């Protein structure tokens, strides 16, 4: 079944519409011709930002007519991003950056969630085969950033030659990263409590989501709390539902307290699908029964379990719900690093920043008092995750409501791409004074 999706004109060199393939999946925002569009709502843009967390599917075999017929499409209003568990106000997105392309957006979100290798591979494929990425200078710079972080000088030099051919100008030079900054970041990370992992499944749930689901399962082996957000799913096929159902079943049998967020829309679509009985496909039934257990809805589960047993002539599955999730608020670091660099009078961030209550982000409100210009130095910042970036966007919005100006310097290209994607305006990024 077809999806109702938002598309945007792709950045980069102008091409005739018929010569430029449009992305099928990710909702996009066209900021190049504001006069031609009405102002986008915070709901639309926030939902679009969430929907960009995805992996690029490999070339799949064409679906049969029967498989296409059994695909489901999710309908209903989009969901706002809840940055805090306590129901705090959602982010207010004012504008997005027209220079981003789908490959870079996905890579930025992969890196933000700690998947640097996957982000690198995605960008390498993108600059080689995706037209928008190939003509996006920021995508190339983000790739160089990741190669630099990985210490892969050979690959860096190889892509530098390709960059010269593509843009007819010199590529960025290789920079030896100082060990001191790495050591400070490692100490800061070691002092932090384990963070909650966040995974989102946007777009259509298919076999192409295998890598994301595998990464989520791996995270549950290392982290005490992991969240899985289903708000941005727009559809599913039988293979995708089997994949997710199997993962949820494994976690449930392990008694892992996964936090399942916004399953309502896909549950409703699954309920409609299984009304066809056996013809719906076993995957839809399996996922629906798993969701009912995770939502602790025993009455509906028992009804559907009997329906499933009749449809497939098997014994009904047993009611074995998972434990109730409980996530404690992150404790502050016992020995927080200084956040103000006196020589530059800037809020200096370093290491890894995670979640809406990161101690370094918490210094923002204090630092802005008595200042009209709020400089943030991200030179030593290794990574900021998706949720913390959203909290920073909120903080910048509050500062601007007081007629203050926020200036961000030192953000590496892959971090800058995430911040632009989340809605932080390009005007906030400045070059560091020498």
C-alpha positions in Angstrom: 0.0 0.0 0.0 1.3 3.5 -0.7 2.2 5.9 2.0 1.2 9.6 2.4 4.6 11.3 2.7 6.1 14.7 2.7 8.9 15.3 0.2 11.2 18.3 -0.2 13.3 19.5 -3.2 16.8 18.2 -2.7 19.6 20.5 -1.9 22.7 20.9 -4.1 23.0 21.7 -7.8 19.7 22.6 -9.4 18.4 19.8 -11.7 15.2 19.5 -13.7 12.5 17.9 -11.6 12.2 14.9 -13.9 15.9 14.2 -13.8 16.2 14.2 -10.0 14.8 11.3 -8.1 12.9 12.4 -5.0 13.3 10.5 -1.7 10.3 8.3 -1.0 10.4 8.1 2.7 11.5 11.0 4.9 9.3 13.9 5.6 11.3 17.0 4.6 11.0 20.7 5.0 11.7 23.0 2.0 13.4 26.1 3.3 14.7 27.3 0.0 11.5 28.9 -1.2 9.7 30.2 2.0 7.5 32.4 -0.1 6.0 29.4 -1.8 5.1 27.6 1.4 3.2 28.5 4.5 5.1 28.3 7.8 5.6 24.8 9.0 4.1 23.9 12.3 6.2 22.6 15.2 4.2 19.4 15.1 5.1 18.8 11.4 8.8 19.6 11.8 9.3 17.7 15.1 7.6 14.6 13.6 9.8 14.9 10.5 12.9 15.1 12.7 12.0 11.9 14.4 11.2 10.2 11.1 14.7 10.7 9.9 16.2 8.1 12.3 16.5 5.2 10.0 19.0 3.1 8.1 19.2 3.2 4.4 17.7 -0.2 3.1 19.8 -2.3 0.8 18.3 -3.1 -2.5 15.5 -5.6 -1.8 13.9 -8.0 -4.1 10.6 -6.7 -5.7 7.5 -7.6 -3.7 5.0 -10.0 -5.0 1.4 -8.7 -5.6 0.3 -10.8 -2.5 3.0 -9.2 -0.3 2.1 -5.7 -1.4 -1.6 -6.4 -0.7 -0.7 -7.5 2.9 1.4 -4.4 3.7 -0.2 -2.1 6.2 -0.1 1.7 6.3 -0.3 3.6 9.6 -2.6 6.6 9.7 -3.4 9.2 12.3 -1.9 12.4 13.6 1.8 12.7 14.0 3.3 12.7 17.5 5.4 15.4 19.0 8.8 14.5 20.5 8.7 14.2 24.2 12.2 15.2 25.3 11.5 14.5 29.0 9.7 11.6 30.6 7.6 13.8 32.8 5.6 15.2 29.9 7.5 18.5 29.6 6.6 20.8 26.7 7.7 19.5 23.3 10.4 21.3 21.4 9.5 24.3 19.3 11.1 24.1 15.9 11.4 27.5 14.2 13.3 26.6 11.0 15.5 23.9 9.5 18.5 24.0 7.3 18.0 23.6 3.5 21.6 22.3 3.0 21.0 18.9 4.6 20.3 15.8 2.5 18.7 12.6 3.6 21.9 10.6 3.7 23.6 13.2 6.0 20.5 13.4 8.2 20.5 9.7 8.8 24.3 9.6 9.3 24.0 12.4 11.9 21.4 10.5 13.8 23.3 7.3 13.7 26.4 9.0 15.1 24.3 10.8 17.7 23.2 7.4 19.0 26.7 6.1 19.2 26.8 4.3 15.9 29.9 6.0 14.3 30.9 3.1 12.1 27.4 2.8 10.6 27.3 6.6 10.1 30.6 6.4 8.3 29.5 3.6 6.0 26.3 5.4 5.2 28.2 8.6 4.2 30.8 6.6 2.2 28.0 5.0 0.2 26.1 8.3 -0.1 28.9 10.4 -1.6 29.5 7.6 -4.1 26.0 6.8 -5.2 23.5 9.4 -3.9 23.2 12.5 -6.0 22.2 14.8 -3.1 25.0 13.6 -0.9 27.5 13.8 -3.7 26.8 17.5 -4.1 26.5 18.4 -0.4 29.7 19.9 1.0 28.5 19.3 4.5 28.0 15.6 3.8 31.6 15.4 2.7 32.9 17.4 5.6 30.9 15.1 8.0 32.5 12.1 6.3 36.0 13.6 6.7 35.1 14.3 10.4 34.3 10.6 10.9 37.4 9.4 9.1 39.4 11.7 11.3 37.8 10.4 14.4 38.5 6.8 13.3 42.1 7.6 12.5 41.8 6.3 9.0 44.3 8.5 7.1 44.4 6.3 4.0 40.6 6.5 3.5 40.7 10.2 4.3 43.3 10.9 1.6 41.3 8.8 -0.9 38.1 10.7 -0.4 40.0 14.0 -0.4 41.0 13.3 -4.0 37.4 12.6 -4.9 36.3 15.8 -3.1 38.7 17.8 -5.3 37.2 16.4 -8.4 33.6 16.9 -7.2 34.0 20.5 -6.0 37.2 21.7 -7.8 38.7 23.0 -4.6 41.0 21.7 -2.0 39.8 19.2 0.6 40.2 19.8 4.3 43.6 18.8 5.6 44.2 15.9 8.0 44.6 17.1 11.6 46.4 15.1 14.3 44.0 15.1 17.3 45.6 15.9 20.6 45.6 13.2 23.2 44.8 15.7 26.0 41.3 16.4 24.7 40.6 12.7 24.3 41.7 12.0 27.8 39.5 14.7 29.3 36.5 13.5 27.3 37.2 9.9 28.5 37.4 11.0 32.1 34.2 12.9 31.8 32.4 10.0 30.2 33.7 7.6 32.9 32.2 9.8 35.6 28.7 9.7 34.1 26.1 7.1 35.1 25.0 4.7 32.3 22.6 6.5 30.0 19.3 5.3 28.6 19.6 4.1 25.0 17.1 5.6 22.6 16.1 3.9 19.3 13.4 5.0 16.9 11.9 3.1 14.0 10.7 5.5 11.4 9.1 5.0 8.0 8.0 1.5 6.9 9.0 -1.4 9.1 10.6 -4.0 6.8 13.5 -6.4 6.8 15.8 -3.4 6.1 15.3 -2.5 9.8 17.3 -5.6 10.8 20.5 -3.6 11.6 18.6 -1.1 13.8 16.8 -3.8 15.7 20.0 -5.7 16.1 21.7 -2.6 17.5 18.9 -2.2 20.0 19.2 -5.7 21.2 23.0 -5.2 21.6 22.3 -2.1 23.6 20.1 -4.0 26.0 23.1 -6.2 26.8 25.1 -3.2 28.0 22.6 -0.7 29.2 20.1 -1.0 32.0 17.4 1.0 30.3 16.6 1.2 26.6 13.7 3.1 24.9 12.1 2.0 21.6 10.0 4.7 20.0 7.4 3.6 17.4 5.7 6.9 16.9 7.2 7.6 13.4 6.3 4.2 11.8 4.2 4.8 8.7 3.7 1.2 7.6 4.9 -2.4 7.8 5.2 -5.6 5.9 5.1 -9.2 7.1 8.9 -9.5 7.3 9.3 -6.4 9.3 6.6 -7.3 11.8 8.2 -10.7 12.3 11.6 -9.1 12.9 10.3 -6.7 15.6 8.0 -9.3 17.2 11.0 -11.7 17.5 13.1 -9.0 19.2 10.4 -8.0 21.6 9.8 -11.7 22.4 13.5 -12.2 23.2 13.5 -9.1 25.5 10.3 -10.2 27.2 11.6 -13.7 27.9 14.8 -12.1 29.3 12.5 -10.0 31.6 14.2 -6.9 30.3 12.4 -3.7 31.2 12.3 -2.1 27.7 10.5 1.2 27.6 8.1 1.0 24.6 7.0 4.5 23.5 4.0 5.4 21.3 2.9 2.0 20.1 -0.7 3.1 19.7 -0.7 3.9 16.0 0.9 0.7 14.9 -1.3 -1.4 17.2 -4.4 0.1 15.7 -3.1 -0.7 12.2 -2.3 -4.3 13.3 -5.7 -4.7 14.7 -7.2 -3.8 11.4 -4.8 -6.2 9.6 -5.5 -9.2 11.7 -9.3 -8.8 11.2 -8.6 -10.6 7.9 -7.6 -13.7 9.9 -5.0 -16.0 8.4 -4.8 -13.9 5.3 -3.2 -11.0 7.3 0.1 -12.9 7.6 1.5 -14.5 10.7 4.0 -11.6 11.3 1.2 -9.1 12.0 -0.4 -11.4 14.5 2.9 -12.1 16.3 3.7 -8.3 16.6 0.2 -7.5 17.8 0.3 -10.2 20.5 3.7 -8.9 21.6 2.5 -5.3 21.8 -0.5 -6.4 23.9 1.8 -8.1 26.4 4.1 -5.1 26.5 1.1 -2.8 27.1 -0.1 -5.2 29.8 -3.5 -5.5 28.0 -4.4 -9.0 29.2 -8.1 -9.0 28.2 -7.5 -8.1 24.6 -4.5 -10.4 24.5 -6.5 -13.4 25.5 -9.1 -12.7 22.9 -6.5 -12.2 20.1 -4.6 -15.3 21.3 -7.7 -17.4 20.8 -8.3 -15.8 17.4 -4.7 -16.5 16.4 -5.0 -20.2 17.5 -8.1 -20.7 15.5 -6.7 -18.9 12.4 -3.4 -20.9 12.3 -4.6 -24.1 14.0 -2.0 -23.9 16.8 -2.1 -23.6 20.6 -2.8 -20.1 21.8 0.3 -18.3 23.2 0.6 -17.9 27.0 0.3 -14.6 28.8 3.8 -13.8 30.0 4.1 -10.0 30.3 7.4 -8.3 30.7 8.4 -6.5 33.9 7.2 -2.9 34.3 10.0 -0.5 33.2 11.2 2.0 35.7 13.9 4.6 34.8 15.5 6.7 37.5 16.7 10.2 36.8 20.4 10.4 35.9 22.5 11.3 38.8 24.7 14.4 38.4 28.4 13.8 37.9 30.3 13.8 41.2 33.1 15.9 39.9 31.8 18.0 37.0 34.4 19.6 34.8 34.6 23.3 34.6 32.3 24.6 31.9 33.5 28.2 31.5 36.8 29.0 29.8 37.8 32.2 31.3 40.1 33.3 28.5 37.3 33.2 26.0 34.4 33.7 28.4 32.6 30.9 26.7 30.6 27.9 27.9 33.0 25.1 27.0 31.5 21.6 26.5 33.5 18.4 26.1 33.3 14.7 26.0 29.8 13.2 25.4 26.5 14.9 26.3 23.5 12.6 26.8 19.9 13.1 27.6 17.8 16.2 28.6 19.5 16.5 32.0 23.1 16.4 31.0 25.2 18.2 33.7 27.0 20.3 31.1 23.8 21.4 29.5 22.4 22.3 32.9 25.0 25.1 33.2 23.5 26.9 30.2 20.8 28.7 32.2 23.3 29.9 34.8 25.8 31.0 32.2 23.3 33.1 30.2 22.4 35.3 33.2 23.9 38.8 32.7 24.9 38.2 29.1 23.4 39.4 25.9 25.6 37.1 23.8 26.0 33.5 24.9 29.1 31.8 23.3 29.2 28.0 23.4 32.5 26.4 22.6 32.1 22.8 21.2 35.7 22.3 20.2 36.2 19.4 22.7 32.7 18.0 22.3 32.9 14.4 21.0 29.2 13.7 20.7 25.8 15.0 21.7 22.8 12.6 21.4 19.5 13.3 19.8 17.6 14.0 23.0 20.2 16.3 24.4 20.3 18.2 21.1 16.5 18.8 21.4 17.0 20.0 25.0 19.6 22.5 23.7 17.2 23.7 21.1 14.7 24.4 23.8 17.4 26.2 25.9 18.3 28.4 22.9 14.6 29.2 22.3 14.3 30.4 25.9 17.4 32.5 25.6 16.2 34.1 22.4 12.9 34.9 24.1 14.9 37.1 26.4 16.6 38.9 23.4 19.8 37.0 23.9 22.1 35.7 21.1 23.6 32.2 21.1 26.8 31.6 19.2 28.1 28.1 18.7 31.7 27.6 17.7 33.9 24.6 17.3 31.2 22.1 16.4 32.5 19.4 14.1 30.6 18.8 10.9 28.8 15.7 12.0 27.7 17.4 15.2 26.7 20.5 13.3 24.6 18.4 10.9 22.7 16.9 13.9 22.1 20.4 15.4 20.9 21.8 12.1 18.6 18.8 11.6 17.0 19.2 15.0 16.1 22.8 14.1 19.0 25.0 15.4 19.4 27.8 12.9 22.5 28.1 10.8 22.8 31.7 12.2 23.9 30.3 15.5 27.1 28.8 14.1 30.2 31.0 14.0 33.9 30.5 13.4 36.1 30.5 16.4 38.3 33.6 16.7 42.0 32.9 16.2 
